[in-house]
Amino acid sequence: MKTTVPFSWVSAALVTLLTMHCGRRQEQAVKPAELVNQVMSIAQLRALTSPAMPTRVYITDHKKNGIFLLDPNDNRSSDNLGLILVTAGGQRYKRAFTGSASAAWFGMDESDDDIGPELQAAVDAADDVMVPDGHYTQLTRVNLRSHLKLRANPGRALISLPKEYVSLGNGDPAVPLVNVLIDGLAWQAVSDQEDKLGEGRIHIDGPSVDNLTVQNCSSTDRTARATTNWFFLKVQSGKTANNITVRNNSAQAKRMGCEIINHDNFSLYSGRNIVITDNYFRSCQFGISLSGTLENLLVDNNHLKDCSLYGIEIAGAARKARITNNRFEGIFGKIFAGSNDGGGNGTVIGGMDVSYNLTLGLCQGGIQLFNGGTISFSNNVLTMTGFLEVGHATAGGRFTDNIIESQSDKAVVCDNSPNNVFIRNIISNKNNPQHHTTILVYGSKAKNNHFANNTLIKGEGGFYIDALLGGTYTASMNFDENGNLIR
């Protein structure tokens, strides 16, 4: 039996098909051509006006080559050279890639007078940017942003700074920096600018910062004229800095290798969880300075050499600080200082842990513990021209299993610091010709210090332990260098 289809149904179907067909033509004003994988330059692609566009283009420009895919649904994105190209007809092509975006795609080249604008374009466009190997010149700073990874092969992408001292910094201080990684870049500062005190290759001053890591970088500024830092982070009033890691970097700076400060929040501990590890800082005024109301600090396994003021400084009421496994070499004002700088002073809770630190040969300088709280000072091996000075906000500390060899007329001084205990240490100032005392307890507040089971080695004359101006101590079972009980 023959089946018939009502005419009205056929008419409706034809209308529907025509409507769908017209709709598709309107939606595809740019119709992809049948031929794909066309090869052309960036200039040729940008010049295209035809409505029949290839879906896939291979760009041939040197260092910018790669595959770009037509995105017919995008009519807003701007041409940024590296990831997006816009034709004269208004079509958008987007680079197909995995991994890091190369800064070279954005025009960054060794021949540039200033890579700043090109590197900024790369940082603005991609969350993961790779700086190719090479020697570059930068005149204008690059502003970092959140969720950025900026990488290079360590030591193989060198940026010279002949004009300014800041390479990377923050933009609007009201906009936080979150989840930022700087990895492997190298700098040399050669600027003749003289009035840039404190500026650094990495200079962050203003925004709240969370999860910032700087690693595997290097820098030198021997030929620069201003006294600047390598890394600088300031926590401004009302802002915070959390989870800051600076590791495995090598830097020489005329001022500070690494400086993190929180002076404007006074007793508010708004800088937390700061880790400075495995770095080599040399020929600075300060190697590492963490100052102000900062909390949960780890300074571990760093090498500090020839820092004219301080190798490591923990200042301004910082609390819960661990200073461990660091190596000191050469000339210092103070090898290590836990001091109170008069700014940002809060209540010191608990005490520092200063342990397993080592001098490499004889170091010029001493150690000053003015903000140690109930410090644990243990297993340090220190050969120095200066002495260990314990005072001020250090009280009730425990000093155990250290080797302290001083060339000063005093090896250890408890200056108005009470209730400290020294056990199982080897303490010597035998080689000082004007020997006064090996251990001096000094001042009316220096009460109830105790020394037991130590080996004390002194020069001619003087005392093993002495107390002046109201200081008091007890001592038991201490021995001289020959194992004789000191009475």
N, C-alpha and C positions, 0 to 999 in steps of 0.2 A: 504494500500500500504506500502511496506517495504522500510524504508529509509536507504540508505547506506552512510557510512562515508568514504571519500577518504582515501586511505592508507597513503598518504603523511601527512594528518592532524594528524592521529594517531601517526605516527612516530615523528612528531614535539612535540606532547603533551608529549610522553614518554621521549623525550630528555629534555624537560622543567622540568618535575617532577624529573628526575634523577639529573639534575643540581641543582634544589632547595634543594633536599635531601642532596647532597654532600655539598652544601653551609652551610646548617644548622649544619652538623657534624663538619665542620671546625670552625664555629663560636662558637660552644659549646664544645670546647676541654675539659672543665670541665662541665660535665652533672649532674645536680642536681639529687640526689637519690630520689626514691619514698618515702622512709621513712624520715619523718621530726621529729622535736622536740627531737632530740637525746640529751642525758645528758652526760656531760663529764667535766673534769677539763680543765683549761687553758693549762696545759702541754700536755694533751692528744690532744687537738685541734691543738696546734702548731706542734705536731708530725705527723699529717695526711699528707699522700702523695698520696692517692688514687685519681684518676680522678673523681670518683663517690662520690660527696660531699653532705652532708645534707644541705638543704637550711636554716635550722633554728636549732640553738643549744642553749641549756640552760647550762650556765657555773655555776659550783657549788662552786667555791672557796669562802672562807669566806670573806665577805665585798666587793668581786668583782663579786658576782653572778649576773646573769641576762641573758637576751636573746640576742644572736648575730645572725645576718642575713648575709648570703653569698652575696657578691657583685661580680658577675662574670665579670663585666665590669671594675673593678679596678685592675690594676697590678702595681701600683706605690706607694700607700700609705705605710707609715712605721708603724710598730707595736709600739703602744704607751701604751699597756697594758690596759688602761682604756676604750678607745673607739674603737680601731682597734687591731685585732689579725691577725697575718699572719701565715699560715701553712707552714710546711716544703716543701710542693708542690707549694707554692707561691700564694695560694688563700687568699683573704681578707674577714674577717668577721667583721661586724660593729655592735656596740651595739644599740639596739632599746630602746629608752627612751624618756621621755618628762621632761621638767623642768630643774633643775640644774644637772650638772655632779658632782658626789661625788669625792672629792680628794682621798678618800680611794680606788677608782677603780684603781688609778695610783700607789698604794702601800703605800700611806701615812698612818702611823700607830703610835699609842702612844709609841710603843716600839722602834721606830727608833731613832738612835743617832742624825740624822739630817733629818728633813722633807724637807729641801730646794729643793733637786733635784726632789722629787716626787711632791711637790706642784708646782714647775716650769713646770713639764711635764703636770700637769693638766691645768695650766694657758695657756700654749702654745696650748693645744689641744681643749679646750672648751671655749666658750664665756661666759658661766655662770657656775661658780664653787662653790660648797658648801663644806665647811670644817666641817666634823662631830664633834659632841660634844667630848671633850677629852682634855687631857693635853699633849702638844707636846713640842719637843725640836728642835730648829732651829739654825744651825751654819752658813749657807750660805744664802745670800739674794736672794729674788725672784724678777725678773724684770717684771714689769707690761707691758701691751701692750694695744693698743687701742681696744675699743669695748669689754671691759671685765667687768663682774660682779663677784666679789669675795665676798662670803657671809659666814656667820655663824650665829647660834642662839646666840643672844647677851649674852656675859658673859659665854658661855658654851664651847667655843673653845679657850683654853688658850695656848699661845705660849711663852715658856721660851727662853730667848736669853742669853746663858752663855758665848758666845764668842764675838760676835759683837753687835752693837746697832741697825743696820738697818735690818728690816724684809722685807719691800717692798720698791722697788725703781724703778728708770727708767733704761732702757737699753741704747742703743745708743742715745746720746743726740741730734743727727741729726734727729731722728725719733720722730714725735710729738706723744703725748698721747691725744687721743680724746675719749670721752664717756667712762669714767671709773667710776665704783662704787665699793667702799670698804665698807662693811656693816657687823657689828656685831662681828668683831674679838677682841680678848683680848690679851694683852701682859704683860709679866713681864721681865724687863731687870735686869739680875744678873751678867753681865759681869764684869771682873776685869780690862778690858782695860781702860787706863787713858787718852789717847791722841786722843779722838774722839769728840772733841768739836763741838757741833751743830748737830751731826748726830741724826736722829730720827727714830722711828719705821717705819714711812712712810717718805721717804727722796727722794725728786724729785729735781734734780739740773741739768738743761741743756736743756731739750726739751721744745718746745712750748706745752702748755696744754690748752685744751678746754673741758668744760663739765666734770669736776672732782667732785665727791661727796664722802665724807667720813662721815659715820654716824653710830651711835649706837655702837661705839667701846669703849674700855677701855684700860688703860695702867698704869703701875706703874714702877718706877725705883729706889725705895728707897735704895735697896742694891747694885745698880750699882756704879761704882767709877768715871766714866767720867761725865762731865757736858753736857748732851745731851738734845735734844728736844723730843717731841712726834711726832709732825707733822711739816715738813719743806718743803717749796716750794720756790725756787729761780728762778726768771726770768733772764736768762742770756742775754747778749748783743745780740740784733737783734732778740730776741724771744718774745713771748707773752704768757700771761696767762689770760684766759677769763672764766667766769662762773664757779667759784670755790666755792663749798659749803662744809662747815664743821659744822655738826649739831648733837646734841644729843649724844655727846661723853663725857666720864669721864676720865681724865688723870692727873697724877702727873708726873712731869718731873723736873730734876735738873736744867735745863736751861729754856726752853720755852715750854709751852703747845702747842701753835699754832703760827708758824712764817711764814709769807709770805713777801718776800722782792723783790724789783725791784730797785737795786742801780746802775746797769750797763748801763741803758738806759737813764740816766740823765733826761732831760726835756721831754722825750717821755713817754706818759701815756700808756704803753703797758701791764699793769695789770689792768683788768677791771671786774666789776660785781663779787665782792667777798662777800660772805655771811657766817658769823660766828654766829650761833644761837644755843641756848638751850644746851650749853656745861657746864661742871663743870671742871674747871681747878684749881688745888690746889698745894700748896707746891712747887711752881716753882720760878725761878727768875722773869720771865715774864709769865703772864697768856696768853695774846694774844698780838702779835706784828705784825702790818701791817706797813711796812716801805718802803719808796721810792715813786716814781711817780706811785701811784695807784689811781684808780678812781671808783666811785660808790661802796662804801663800806657800808655794814650793819653789825653791831655788836650788836646783840639783844638777850635779855633774857638769858644771860650767868651768871653763878655763879662763882665768882673769890674769892679764899680764900688763904691767907698767901702767897703772891707773894712778895718776898723780894725786888725787884726793882720796877716793874710796874704790876698793875693788868691788865690794857689795855693800850697799847701804839699805837698811830697813829702818824707816824713820816715821815719826809722827803718829805714834800710837797704833801702828799696825799690830794685829794680833793673829794668833794661830799661824805662826810662820815656821816653816822648816827650811833650814839652810844646811844642805847635806851633800857630801861627796864632791865638793868643789875643789879646784886646784888653783893655787895662787903662785905667780912667778914674777920676780923682778922688783920694781920700785913702786911703793904706795905711800900715800899719806896715812891712811888706815887700811889695813888689809880687809877688815870687815868691821862694819859699824852697825850696831843696833841702837840707834839714837833717837832722841825726840827733838824735832826741829822747831817746835813751838807753834806749828800750824796743824789744824785738824785733830786736836788732842782729845782722845776719848779714854775710856777706862780700859786698861790692858787686862784682859782676862786670860788666865792660863799663862803660858810662857812659850818662848821660842824653843825649837829643837835645833841645835847647832851641833852636827855630828859628822864624823868621818871626813872632815875637810883636811887638806894637805897643802903645805908649802913645798914648792919644787926648789930645793936649795935654800939658801939664806934670802929672805925677803926683807926689804927695807920697809919699816912701818910696824904698827902694832894693831891690837884689836880692842875695840871700845864697845862695851855692852851697857848702854844707858837706857834701853827700853826692852829689856829681856823678860820682864815679869819673873815668874818662877821657872827660869830657863833650865833646860837640860842641855848641858855642854859636855859631850862625850866623844871619846875615840878620835879626837883631832890630833894631828901631828904637825906642829908649828915651830919653825925655826925662823926667828925674826929679830930685827934690831930693836924693836919696841917691846911693849909689855901688854899683858892682858889687864884691861881696866874694867872693873865691875862697879856700876854705880847707878844712882838716881832711881829709875823705875825698875831696876833689877833687884829682886829681893827673894830670898828663899830658893835660890838656884841650887842645882846639883851638878857638880863638876867631877866627872869620873873618867878614869882610864885615858887621860890625855897625856901627850908628850909635848911640853912647852919648853923650848930652849930660847932664852932671850939674851941679847947683848946689852940690855939696859941695866941700870943699877938696881932696878926692881923688876922681877919677872911677873908678879901678880899684885894688883892693888884692889882691895875692896874699899871703895870710896863712899862712905855713908850708905853702904849697902848691907843690910842685916840678914842673918839666918841662912847664909850660904854654907853648903857642905862640899868639901873637897876630899875625894876618896880615890886611892889607887892611881894617882897621877905621878908622872915624873916631871919635876919642875926645876929648871936650872937657869942661873945667870952667872955661871962660873967664869965666863970669859970677859966679864966687865971689870975693868981695872979699878973703878971707883965703887966697888960693891957697897951697897947700903944694907939691903935686906933682900931675901928671895921673895918673901910674901909680906906685904904691908897691909894692915887693917887700919883704916884711917877715918876719923871723924866720929862725932857723938852719936850718929845714927847707925854706925857700923857695929851693931851688937850681935853677939851670939853666933859668930862664924866658927865653923868647926873644920878641923883638918885631921884626917886619920888615914893611916896606911899609905902615905905618900912617900916617894923618894925625892928628897930635896937636896939640891946640889948648889953650893955657894962658892964664891971666891974667897979671897983672903979678907979677914975682918968682917964686920957687920953681923947680921943675924939671919937665921933661917926664917923665922917669923917674928914680926914686930907689930906693935900697936901704938898709935899716936892719937892725941886729941880726943880721947874718950872711946876709941874703938876697943872692942873686946873680942876674945876668941878662946876656944878650947882646942887642945891638940893631944892626940894619942897615937902611939905606934907608928910614928914617922921615922924614916931611916935616911942616913946619908948615902953618898955614892958607893961607899964600901960595905953597905949593909949594916952599919952600926946604928943602934937606936939613938934617936935624937932626944935629949933630955932637956 
